[in-house]
Amino acid sequence: MVSTHKKEKPWDTPDIDKWKIDEFKPEDNASGSAFLEESSFMTLFPKYREEYLKSVWADVTKALQRHHIDCTLDLVEGSMTVKTTKKTFDPVQILNARDLIKLLARSVPFPQAVKILQDDIACEVIKIDGYCSNKERFIKRRQRLIGPSGNTLKALELLTDCYMLVQGNTVAVMGPHQGLKTLRRVIEDCMQNIHPIYHIKELMIKKELAKNPDLAEENWSRFLPQFKKKSVARKKPKQSKEKAKVYTPFPPQQLPRKVDLQIESGEYFLSKKEKKVKELQEKKKKQDDMKEVRQEERAKDYVAPEEDVRENPLLKKSKKRKNDDVEGDDSENTETSEGKKEKKEKRSKKDKKRKSSEE
């Protein structure tokens, strides 16, 4: 950490990286003797991790032997144990070994989990099951951390230089301390219904601003986006004056009890046998009604659809000819009937003339 003392220090030059963690070597152990007590840590693992741990355990022992730490895998009890030996010189490595077996139990793959033995990488297992009481809401918010096809997860990993694994009710995180602090805030806000996209936008802007050395000592708040909560007022349905309730000081009328309704219908006075018979009759009636409805629905599938009738053009012509012939016959018949009427009228006139001449 940069000193606030104003006195000049010739050894404190700007080329020194104060955040760099030097490797701990056997020479750095001042006493040079073994630890007075043996330290050990044990963690349980689920049954589905057994096969993977068996296949990887040889690599785990090799990685821990470099730091002189023993490890055992108990498949009967379902546990992993790490402990110090007489050759262990770095006291921090037993804590890193504890984190290693914890991450392996949390389904983190070994190539990623073994990085915890490095000095500049830390890990954290964040519990997220206590933020939501509703299970469906919890699953939706947990899915937001992953995003569509894992895009949100990849973006957070790139921006924070950390590894993140969402598993069950926890989120396992690995990386530098600064990235872990940022990721914890993102995860907690996501479970409290703040979408990770807001944090992603902010982190992207900060990453670009960090590249500019002129803005290193300036306040970045003017560059960061300000998100405000939008409380959208829902439209209430308009109540008409007729439906509007009129205030009355009297309480509403008491609803009848179940026994009162049974007395009114006469069911209360029936015996147990009669009640059973009545229930069976009602049940049978409902079944018959449902049977009719189902039969009608099934019969709909067998109704023939309306088809377009194709008319033969040759038949149309023959029909037209017949109609024309019938019309011609009717006209001839009308003409003959008119001629007969005229002849009758002429005859009647001639008969009248004869009678008049005879007289």
Summary of the structure (lengths in Angstrom):
residues: 359
radius of gyration: 48.7
end to end distance: 162.9
largest distance: 179.9
contacts: 732
relative contact order: 0.05
helix: 52%
strand: 9%
